[in-house]
Amino acid sequence: MLYMAALSAVRHNPPRRAHYQALLARGKAKKLALVACMRKLLITLNAILRKATPWNPNHLDLHSR
């Protein structure tokens, strides 16, 4: 399920897409870049649960590279 969530995020979430494209531009393999996005998605979800804040799709992702 995490794979499909990351795949959808890479296609439709601008900060996640930018992160994925940046990894590809640095020469990373597509599968490795997607796994990195899966990890980033997990970290984001964990922070949302830890802080008990609702999802904000307009929130800028300041930690994406």
Phi and psi in degrees as a GROMACS rama.xvg file:
@    title "Ramachandran Plot"
@    xaxis  label "Phi"
@    yaxis  label "Psi"
@TYPE xy
-63.8051  -38.0084  LEU-2
-58.9154  -47.8974  TYR-3
-66.856  -37.5734  MET-4
-64.2548  -42.6019  ALA-5
-67.7702  -39.5367  ALA-6
-61.7794  -42.8212  LEU-7
-65.8274  -41.3287  SER-8
-63.5338  -40.3376  ALA-9
-65.3318  -31.1781  VAL-10
-84.1106  -33.1797  ARG-11
-121.844  -8.23322  HIS-12
-107.471  110.853  ASN-13
-54.4304  -44.3433  PRO-14
-64.4943  -38.1338  PRO-15
-69.4824  -38.9164  ARG-16
-62.9807  -42.0931  ARG-17
-63.3267  -41.1914  ALA-18
-62.5331  -45.8142  HIS-19
-61.6935  -46.9591  TYR-20
-63.9098  -36.6742  GLN-21
-65.1234  -40.0792  ALA-22
-64.7105  -42.4266  LEU-23
-63.8282  -39.0785  LEU-24
-64.8507  -27.8827  ALA-25
-83.7353  5.64645  ARG-26
90.5153  12.5337  GLY-27
-76.1433  150.442  LYS-28
-68.7215  152.516  ALA-29
-60.085  -43.005  LYS-30
-66.4414  -40.3566  LYS-31
-63.8388  -41.0787  LEU-32
-64.0237  -38.1603  ALA-33
-68.7161  -38.5496  LEU-34
-64.5908  -37.5222  VAL-35
-63.6067  -38.3996  ALA-36
-68.5674  -34.3426  CYS-37
-63.104  -43.3606  MET-38
-63.5155  -43.2837  ARG-39
-63.1379  -38.197  LYS-40
-63.9257  -43.2239  LEU-41
-62.5559  -41.811  LEU-42
-63.7574  -41.4279  ILE-43
-63.9393  -45.9079  THR-44
-64.1172  -38.2694  LEU-45
-63.1354  -42.2102  ASN-46
-64.7382  -39.0952  ALA-47
-62.4538  -44.4043  ILE-48
-67.3586  -42.2893  LEU-49
-63.0872  -42.5036  ARG-50
-87.4295  -8.08183  LYS-51
55.3173  44.7458  ALA-52
-109.872  148.339  THR-53
-73.6244  158.764  PRO-54
-65.8172  133.698  TRP-55
-123.188  102.576  ASN-56
-68.2181  -17.3622  PRO-57
-91.4127  0.489998  ASN-58
-69.0614  129.94  HIS-59
-74.7207  135.031  LEU-60
-88.7578  94.2286  ASP-61
-78.141  -12.8713  LEU-62
-98.8387  0.211905  HIS-63
-75.7162  146.129  SER-64
